[in-house]
Structure formats: C-alpha cells, structure tokens
C-alpha cells in the first residue's frame, strides 16, 4: 500500500467514486411520475431509462477495463467522470423522452468507464484477505448512497423540479473527481498490452474464476430483481406511502452495510471462500423462506426476509471479488468489466423475467429471487471443490 495514503483515505476516496452509480440509479426513482408528466410520456417509458442505464454501465466497463489495464486507472477515471458529469447536466435541459434515454445511456457509459477501476485499484494495492477486507469497508461506506438516495430524491422533489436531481448528480461527480485527483496519488500497477479480446478470452476460459463470477452474479441478480420491483412490492402490493417506501428500501441497504462490516472484521481470521460459502448458502435458505411467505398479508415478514436476503450480499460480493481478482493481477480491470457486464445483464434479465411473469402477486418476484440464489449456491458448492488460494501470475 502507498505510504502516502491511510486506509481511511483509500476507503473514502474509492467509495465516493463507487457511489456515483447507485446515486444515479436510486435518486431519481421517486421522480418517475414527474418526469413522465414533464416529458409527455408514460411511466413505463421512463422505466426504460433504467434498463438503458444498466446497459450503458455494462458497455462502459467492457470498453474501459482493457484500456485501464494498458494505460492506467487515473486517465480512465477522469474521462469517465467528465462524461458522466456533462451528460448529467445535459439531462436537466432535455424535454424529449428519446433524448432522455440517449443521455442516460451516455451518462452510464461514462460511469462504467470510471467505476470499473475501483476494484482494480484495490487489487493493485492489496492481496488476499486484506483485499476482501478493504472491499467490505468500501462497500459499507458506498452503500450510504442507495440508503439515502430515494429519500434525498423525494426531498428534492418537495422543493424543486426533477431536473435538480441530475444537477446534484453532476455537481457530486465533479466533487468526487476533484477529491480523487487531489487526495489520491498514482498507484503502481502491473501493466498489460491493450488486448481486450485476449483478456476477455483468458478470463472467460478460466474455469475456477468463472465459478466464482457466475455464482456471485446469480446471487446479486436477486437484488436487481428486488430493485426493479421494490415500488410494486411496498407501494402497490402493501399500499405503503412514498416516505414509508424510502424507509423500508433503506433498511435493506442498512442490513447489507451491517453484514459488510461483520465480514470486514471476520475475514481477518477466516478464509474469504468460507465466508462466501456461508453468505451464499444463507441467502439460498432465506430465498426459500421468502418464497414460502409470499402470500403473507402483513408487510413485516416480507420486509424482514428481503432485508436478510439483500443484507447477506455483504458476505458475498467482497469475498467473491477478492477471490476472482487473485487470478488476474495484470488485467484486474478487464476481469471487473466481465463481472460488471454479466452482473448488469443477468440482473436486468432476471428483472425482466419477474416483470414478464407479473400477475399482481409477489409470486414471480420471490420465485425469481429464490431460484437465482439456489442456482448460485449449487454452482459454488459444486465448482469450488478442491480450490486452493492462488497468488502471483496470470493463469
């Protein structure tokens, strides 16, 4: 680790960069009706912008990862954040839904280019258990964004028009960029040639790494299913108000922060794979209980189980990323790009499946969440047999 940086500086700086995308996803959710009315369109048309945002993030990561591995993290972070900030500002000026879609896609493309570097920087600076611990700490701080974003968005709408939400995103991004440039010096990394096809081929053909990648993605896709359907679950199915929705949504994020903090403490003594197995198996059990409770007339059992389901990602994500990136020291941004592309793609697909099967009940939503976690735990338990910690060169 660089002697010019404290651990707190590393965590706060990288968390501030990571927070950009969840802020851009969750902060404008309460503004969907206002945006639809102002742009003379329907709420489903505004919802398309969320799917386009996930697509743009995936494409930005796919594009930015190999270039970052070849030319360095810093220039790609600067380019990505400038694109994100500029497109956020332009969103405040649009009066057409098609232009709104295009700008959201460009915004997320820039965000993908920038945020794909966060995990890569951690891999450049830390190894093994230490990297898993740092990932947990970053996630714990970064999760303040989705915890507060819906409430912040609702608060903005009480006093201003929806365009102010995107102005705040633009200003925050410029602040995060300035903070990074001033407080975070260049980090030494192992450079590779800019060979995206070869990089992605090497990653996708690495059987052990792909076990960790796909199992983690299946478990996180349940979260994207929940995010896509959260307003239906709480506001339509259980008839909660917008403020109650914000509290229930934030509580699930808070649970993930608590689990992430526990993971950061336990991983000092326990192996990341053991904690990953615990998190994935526990999520599968909660997924089954959630599906079994989906006919409950009370919101509280569903709320508790969803909170546990989402919270257990605090044990899954950081440990999985740490194990995956150990295999790819010279192309960690490319590996992170693959994770991002598959994560957003599978997450969007699972959300689409739940929406396609929508029948006015919680059956499709809880069913998709249960199946995703069961597939994830099955793959991990079968595919991680015989795994031994890997350090050093590229496999």
DAZIMO-V336933 format. One record per residue. N is the residue number from 1. PHI is phi in radians with two decimals (* if undefined). PSI is psi in degrees with one decimal (NA if undefined). NEAR is the number of other ideal C-beta (glycine too) atoms within 8 Angstrom. Layout:
# DAZIMO-V336933
n->[N | N]
phi->[PHI | PHI]
psi->[PSI | PSI]
near->[NEAR | NEAR]
This chain:
# DAZIMO-V336933
n->[1 | 2 | 3 | 4 | 5 | 6 | 7 | 8 | 9 | 10 | 11 | 12 | 13 | 14 | 15 | 16 | 17 | 18 | 19 | 20 | 21 | 22 | 23 | 24 | 25 | 26 | 27 | 28 | 29 | 30 | 31 | 32 | 33 | 34 | 35 | 36 | 37 | 38 | 39 | 40 | 41 | 42 | 43 | 44 | 45 | 46 | 47 | 48 | 49 | 50 | 51 | 52 | 53 | 54 | 55 | 56 | 57 | 58 | 59 | 60 | 61 | 62 | 63 | 64 | 65 | 66 | 67 | 68 | 69 | 70 | 71 | 72 | 73 | 74 | 75 | 76 | 77 | 78 | 79 | 80 | 81 | 82 | 83 | 84 | 85 | 86 | 87 | 88 | 89 | 90 | 91 | 92 | 93 | 94 | 95 | 96 | 97 | 98 | 99 | 100 | 101 | 102 | 103 | 104 | 105 | 106 | 107 | 108 | 109 | 110 | 111 | 112 | 113 | 114 | 115 | 116 | 117 | 118 | 119 | 120 | 121 | 122 | 123 | 124 | 125 | 126 | 127 | 128 | 129 | 130 | 131 | 132 | 133 | 134 | 135 | 136 | 137 | 138 | 139 | 140 | 141 | 142 | 143 | 144 | 145 | 146 | 147 | 148 | 149 | 150 | 151 | 152 | 153 | 154 | 155 | 156 | 157 | 158 | 159 | 160 | 161 | 162 | 163 | 164 | 165 | 166 | 167 | 168 | 169 | 170 | 171 | 172 | 173 | 174 | 175 | 176 | 177 | 178 | 179 | 180 | 181 | 182 | 183 | 184 | 185 | 186 | 187 | 188 | 189 | 190 | 191 | 192 | 193 | 194 | 195 | 196 | 197 | 198 | 199 | 200 | 201 | 202 | 203 | 204 | 205 | 206 | 207 | 208 | 209 | 210 | 211 | 212 | 213 | 214 | 215 | 216 | 217 | 218 | 219 | 220 | 221 | 222 | 223 | 224 | 225 | 226 | 227 | 228 | 229 | 230 | 231 | 232 | 233 | 234 | 235 | 236 | 237 | 238 | 239 | 240 | 241 | 242 | 243 | 244 | 245 | 246 | 247 | 248 | 249 | 250 | 251 | 252 | 253 | 254 | 255 | 256 | 257 | 258 | 259 | 260 | 261 | 262 | 263 | 264 | 265 | 266 | 267 | 268 | 269 | 270 | 271 | 272 | 273 | 274 | 275 | 276 | 277 | 278 | 279 | 280 | 281 | 282 | 283 | 284 | 285 | 286 | 287 | 288 | 289 | 290 | 291 | 292 | 293 | 294 | 295 | 296 | 297 | 298 | 299 | 300 | 301 | 302 | 303 | 304 | 305 | 306 | 307 | 308 | 309 | 310 | 311 | 312 | 313 | 314 | 315 | 316 | 317 | 318 | 319 | 320 | 321 | 322 | 323 | 324 | 325 | 326 | 327 | 328 | 329 | 330 | 331 | 332 | 333 | 334 | 335 | 336 | 337 | 338 | 339 | 340 | 341 | 342 | 343 | 344 | 345 | 346 | 347 | 348 | 349 | 350 | 351 | 352 | 353 | 354 | 355 | 356 | 357 | 358 | 359 | 360 | 361 | 362 | 363 | 364 | 365 | 366 | 367 | 368 | 369 | 370 | 371 | 372 | 373 | 374 | 375 | 376 | 377 | 378 | 379 | 380 | 381 | 382 | 383 | 384 | 385 | 386 | 387 | 388 | 389 | 390 | 391 | 392 | 393 | 394 | 395]
phi->[* | -1.08 | -1.25 | -1.54 | -2.11 | -1.53 | -1.05 | -1.10 | -1.11 | -1.04 | -1.10 | -1.14 | -1.16 | -1.24 | -1.16 | -1.13 | -1.26 | -1.12 | -1.22 | -1.05 | -1.22 | -1.12 | -1.08 | -1.21 | -1.45 | -1.58 | -1.21 | -1.66 | -0.99 | -1.19 | -1.60 | -0.93 | -1.07 | -1.17 | -1.13 | -1.04 | -1.16 | -1.24 | -1.65 | 0.98 | -2.48 | -1.85 | -1.08 | -0.98 | -1.17 | -1.21 | -1.08 | -1.04 | -1.09 | -1.26 | -1.13 | -1.14 | -1.12 | -1.08 | -1.11 | -1.09 | -1.04 | -1.08 | -1.17 | -1.10 | -1.19 | -1.10 | -1.32 | -1.39 | -0.99 | -1.10 | -1.16 | -1.11 | -1.10 | -1.54 | -2.00 | 1.94 | -1.31 | -1.02 | -1.08 | -1.25 | -1.11 | -1.09 | -1.06 | -1.09 | -1.24 | -1.12 | -1.06 | -1.10 | -1.14 | -1.15 | -1.18 | -1.09 | -1.13 | -1.13 | -1.10 | -1.27 | -1.82 | -1.35 | -2.29 | -2.40 | -1.15 | -1.13 | -1.12 | -1.05 | -1.04 | -1.05 | -1.19 | -1.15 | -1.13 | -1.15 | -0.99 | -1.25 | -1.05 | -1.11 | -1.08 | -1.13 | -1.04 | -1.34 | -1.34 | -1.10 | -1.47 | -1.10 | -1.12 | -1.12 | -1.13 | -1.05 | -1.15 | -1.14 | -1.80 | -2.37 | -2.28 | 0.92 | -1.04 | -1.12 | -1.17 | -1.08 | -1.16 | -1.15 | -1.01 | -1.12 | -1.15 | -1.08 | -1.08 | -1.07 | -1.28 | -1.06 | -1.22 | -1.06 | -1.13 | -1.19 | -1.16 | -1.71 | -1.01 | -1.07 | -1.15 | -1.09 | -1.07 | -1.12 | -1.13 | -1.04 | -1.18 | -1.23 | -2.05 | -2.38 | -1.43 | -1.08 | -1.04 | -1.12 | -1.02 | -1.32 | -1.16 | -1.10 | -1.06 | -1.12 | -1.18 | -1.09 | -1.09 | -1.13 | -1.11 | -1.08 | -1.12 | -1.09 | -1.06 | -1.12 | -1.15 | -1.45 | -1.75 | -2.08 | -1.25 | -1.07 | -1.91 | -1.16 | -2.38 | -1.40 | -1.45 | -2.27 | -1.22 | -1.40 | -2.24 | -1.03 | -1.11 | -1.13 | -1.04 | -1.18 | -1.12 | -1.09 | -1.24 | -1.18 | -1.62 | -1.49 | -1.07 | -1.16 | -1.09 | -1.18 | -1.06 | -1.15 | -1.10 | -1.22 | -1.12 | -1.14 | -1.15 | -1.07 | -1.22 | -1.29 | -1.14 | -1.09 | -1.15 | -1.17 | -1.07 | -1.10 | -1.03 | -1.06 | -1.84 | -1.07 | -1.15 | -1.13 | -0.99 | -1.55 | -1.58 | -1.70 | -1.25 | -1.82 | 1.01 | -1.49 | -1.37 | -1.09 | -1.21 | -1.13 | -1.00 | -1.06 | -1.18 | -1.16 | -1.10 | -1.14 | -1.11 | -1.13 | -1.15 | -1.08 | -1.08 | -1.14 | -1.11 | -1.10 | -1.13 | -1.11 | -1.18 | -1.07 | -1.09 | -1.08 | -1.40 | -1.26 | -1.17 | -1.10 | -1.99 | -1.98 | -1.27 | -0.99 | -1.14 | -1.08 | -1.22 | -1.10 | -1.08 | -1.04 | -1.07 | -1.22 | -1.14 | -1.12 | -1.13 | -1.10 | -1.11 | -1.11 | -1.05 | -1.13 | -1.11 | -1.10 | -1.12 | -1.20 | -1.74 | -1.18 | -1.64 | -1.06 | -1.53 | -1.78 | -1.29 | -1.21 | -1.07 | -1.14 | -1.04 | -1.11 | -1.21 | -1.10 | -1.03 | -1.17 | -1.03 | -1.24 | -1.05 | -1.13 | -1.10 | -1.10 | -1.63 | -1.63 | -1.11 | -1.14 | -1.21 | -1.13 | -1.07 | -1.04 | -1.16 | -1.15 | -1.24 | -1.07 | -1.37 | -2.30 | -1.16 | -1.72 | -2.53 | -1.19 | -1.18 | -1.12 | -1.10 | -1.15 | -1.13 | -1.03 | -1.04 | -1.11 | -1.05 | -1.17 | -1.11 | -1.23 | -1.18 | -1.17 | -1.06 | -1.11 | -1.13 | -1.10 | -1.10 | -1.13 | -1.04 | -1.09 | -1.21 | -1.10 | -1.53 | -0.95 | -2.31 | 1.49 | -2.09 | -1.56 | -0.99 | -1.13 | -1.18 | -1.18 | -1.13 | -1.12 | -1.09 | -1.15 | -1.08 | -1.05 | -1.24 | -1.14 | -1.12 | -1.10 | -1.22 | -1.10 | -1.09 | -1.14 | -1.15 | -1.40 | -1.50 | -1.73 | -1.11 | 1.39 | -1.18 | -2.26 | -0.95 | -2.07 | -2.34 | 1.81 | -1.24 | -1.19 | -1.65]
psi->[143.5 | 136.1 | -14.1 | -3.1 | 136.9 | 163.2 | -38.6 | -40.1 | -42.5 | -50.3 | -48.6 | -41.3 | -47.9 | -33.0 | -36.9 | -33.3 | -43.7 | -29.6 | -15.5 | -45.9 | -45.1 | -32.6 | -43.5 | -24.2 | -50.4 | -25.7 | -30.9 | 0.1 | -44.3 | -13.1 | 1.0 | -48.5 | -40.5 | -40.7 | -44.8 | -43.6 | -42.1 | -33.6 | 7.2 | 51.3 | -168.0 | 160.8 | -42.0 | -35.0 | -35.2 | -35.8 | -27.6 | -32.2 | -26.9 | -41.2 | -40.6 | -33.2 | -45.0 | -40.7 | -44.6 | -39.9 | -45.7 | -45.3 | -37.8 | -40.6 | -41.0 | -38.5 | -44.4 | -27.2 | -58.3 | -35.9 | -38.7 | -41.2 | -31.1 | -40.8 | -2.5 | 154.7 | -41.5 | -51.7 | -34.5 | -35.4 | -43.5 | -48.8 | -46.9 | -43.0 | -34.6 | -44.4 | -43.4 | -46.3 | -42.8 | -45.5 | -32.6 | -42.3 | -43.1 | -28.0 | -25.8 | -13.7 | -8.7 | 147.3 | 20.9 | 134.7 | -35.3 | -45.0 | -36.1 | -44.6 | -48.0 | -45.9 | -34.4 | -37.5 | -43.5 | -42.2 | -49.0 | -29.8 | -45.5 | -40.8 | -38.7 | -42.2 | -40.6 | -49.8 | -16.9 | -19.2 | -15.4 | -53.4 | -34.5 | -38.9 | -41.9 | -42.1 | -33.2 | -29.2 | -23.9 | 161.2 | 157.9 | -132.3 | -34.9 | -39.4 | -39.4 | -39.1 | -43.2 | -40.4 | -41.7 | -42.5 | -41.9 | -44.9 | -40.0 | -42.9 | -44.6 | -32.0 | -6.7 | -27.0 | -59.0 | -20.8 | -42.2 | -20.8 | -50.0 | -39.6 | -42.5 | -42.0 | -42.5 | -38.9 | -41.8 | -42.7 | -21.4 | -27.7 | -20.1 | 176.5 | 166.2 | -26.0 | -27.4 | -29.5 | -44.4 | -27.0 | -41.3 | -40.9 | -41.3 | -45.4 | -40.1 | -41.9 | -42.6 | -37.6 | -46.8 | -39.1 | -46.6 | -41.9 | -43.5 | -46.7 | -35.2 | -41.2 | -12.4 | 103.0 | 168.2 | 139.8 | 133.6 | 134.7 | 155.7 | 115.4 | 152.2 | 164.1 | 154.9 | 85.5 | 74.5 | -40.7 | -46.9 | -40.7 | -50.9 | -34.3 | -43.5 | -40.2 | -48.0 | -22.4 | -2.1 | 103.2 | -46.2 | -42.1 | -40.4 | -28.5 | -47.5 | -40.8 | -52.2 | -39.9 | -40.5 | -40.7 | -39.9 | -41.5 | -38.8 | -23.1 | -26.7 | -33.9 | -41.6 | -33.9 | -44.0 | -45.8 | -45.0 | -35.6 | 3.0 | -39.9 | -37.4 | -46.4 | -52.6 | -40.1 | -33.4 | -48.9 | -45.1 | 2.4 | 42.5 | 156.5 | 170.8 | -39.0 | -39.2 | -40.0 | -44.9 | -40.0 | -44.5 | -41.9 | -44.9 | -32.3 | -36.8 | -40.1 | -40.0 | -38.2 | -39.5 | -37.4 | -42.5 | -46.3 | -37.7 | -39.2 | -39.9 | -42.1 | -42.4 | -30.8 | -44.7 | -34.0 | -14.0 | -28.6 | -22.0 | 155.5 | 139.5 | -35.4 | -39.1 | -42.6 | -35.3 | -45.0 | -41.6 | -49.1 | -44.7 | -41.8 | -42.7 | -39.0 | -37.6 | -41.4 | -44.5 | -38.0 | -41.0 | -44.7 | -38.2 | -44.4 | -39.1 | -22.1 | 7.0 | -13.2 | 6.7 | 137.9 | -8.7 | 140.2 | -24.0 | -41.8 | -40.6 | -44.5 | -45.4 | -45.5 | -39.1 | -41.6 | -43.2 | -42.4 | -49.6 | -39.8 | -38.0 | -13.5 | -19.3 | -25.7 | -16.5 | -53.9 | -53.2 | -39.6 | -39.5 | -45.7 | -43.2 | -45.4 | -39.7 | -48.4 | -17.6 | -27.0 | -18.2 | 66.6 | -26.6 | -3.2 | 49.0 | -33.2 | -37.0 | -41.9 | -41.7 | -32.5 | -44.1 | -44.6 | -46.2 | -45.8 | -49.3 | -38.3 | -49.5 | -35.9 | -49.2 | -39.8 | -45.0 | -39.2 | -44.0 | -40.4 | -38.5 | -42.4 | -45.9 | -39.4 | -40.8 | -36.7 | 4.4 | 126.5 | 17.5 | 1.6 | 179.7 | -0.3 | -51.3 | -38.4 | -53.5 | -30.8 | -45.7 | -43.1 | -41.5 | -48.4 | -41.7 | -45.8 | -35.5 | -41.6 | -39.5 | -46.5 | -35.5 | -46.1 | -44.5 | -45.8 | -35.5 | -38.2 | -14.6 | 7.2 | 133.9 | 5.1 | 139.4 | 143.7 | 139.3 | 129.3 | 152.4 | -137.1 | 174.2 | 141.9 | NA]
near->[7 | 7 | 4 | 4 | 10 | 5 | 9 | 6 | 10 | 13 | 12 | 9 | 12 | 12 | 12 | 10 | 15 | 13 | 12 | 16 | 11 | 13 | 13 | 14 | 13 | 13 | 13 | 13 | 11 | 10 | 11 | 11 | 7 | 10 | 12 | 12 | 7 | 9 | 12 | 5 | 7 | 6 | 8 | 6 | 9 | 14 | 9 | 9 | 10 | 9 | 10 | 12 | 14 | 14 | 12 | 16 | 16 | 13 | 11 | 17 | 16 | 12 | 10 | 17 | 19 | 15 | 10 | 14 | 16 | 9 | 8 | 9 | 13 | 7 | 8 | 16 | 14 | 10 | 11 | 16 | 17 | 10 | 13 | 17 | 13 | 10 | 13 | 15 | 11 | 9 | 13 | 11 | 7 | 10 | 6 | 7 | 10 | 6 | 9 | 14 | 11 | 8 | 12 | 14 | 12 | 11 | 16 | 18 | 14 | 18 | 16 | 19 | 16 | 17 | 14 | 18 | 15 | 11 | 14 | 17 | 11 | 14 | 12 | 11 | 10 | 9 | 6 | 11 | 10 | 8 | 14 | 17 | 12 | 14 | 15 | 15 | 13 | 14 | 16 | 12 | 10 | 11 | 14 | 8 | 11 | 13 | 10 | 9 | 14 | 15 | 11 | 10 | 15 | 12 | 8 | 12 | 12 | 5 | 5 | 7 | 6 | 13 | 10 | 10 | 13 | 13 | 11 | 11 | 14 | 13 | 8 | 10 | 13 | 10 | 8 | 13 | 13 | 8 | 11 | 13 | 8 | 6 | 7 | 11 | 6 | 5 | 10 | 4 | 9 | 6 | 8 | 10 | 4 | 9 | 8 | 9 | 6 | 7 | 14 | 12 | 8 | 11 | 14 | 8 | 6 | 11 | 7 | 11 | 13 | 10 | 12 | 14 | 13 | 11 | 15 | 17 | 14 | 14 | 16 | 13 | 14 | 16 | 10 | 14 | 17 | 15 | 10 | 10 | 12 | 10 | 9 | 10 | 14 | 14 | 12 | 8 | 9 | 9 | 5 | 9 | 6 | 8 | 8 | 9 | 14 | 12 | 9 | 12 | 13 | 13 | 10 | 13 | 12 | 10 | 13 | 14 | 14 | 10 | 14 | 16 | 12 | 10 | 16 | 13 | 7 | 9 | 15 | 8 | 4 | 8 | 7 | 13 | 10 | 8 | 15 | 16 | 11 | 9 | 17 | 15 | 10 | 11 | 17 | 13 | 8 | 13 | 17 | 10 | 9 | 15 | 11 | 6 | 11 | 13 | 6 | 8 | 3 | 6 | 10 | 6 | 9 | 15 | 10 | 8 | 12 | 12 | 11 | 11 | 15 | 13 | 12 | 13 | 14 | 20 | 15 | 15 | 11 | 17 | 17 | 13 | 14 | 14 | 12 | 14 | 16 | 13 | 11 | 17 | 11 | 9 | 15 | 14 | 16 | 15 | 15 | 16 | 15 | 14 | 14 | 14 | 12 | 11 | 12 | 13 | 10 | 11 | 15 | 12 | 9 | 14 | 13 | 9 | 11 | 15 | 9 | 6 | 10 | 8 | 6 | 3 | 8 | 10 | 9 | 12 | 14 | 13 | 12 | 14 | 15 | 13 | 9 | 15 | 17 | 11 | 9 | 17 | 14 | 8 | 12 | 14 | 10 | 7 | 10 | 12 | 6 | 4 | 7 | 4 | 7 | 8 | 6 | 4 | 4 | 8 | 7]
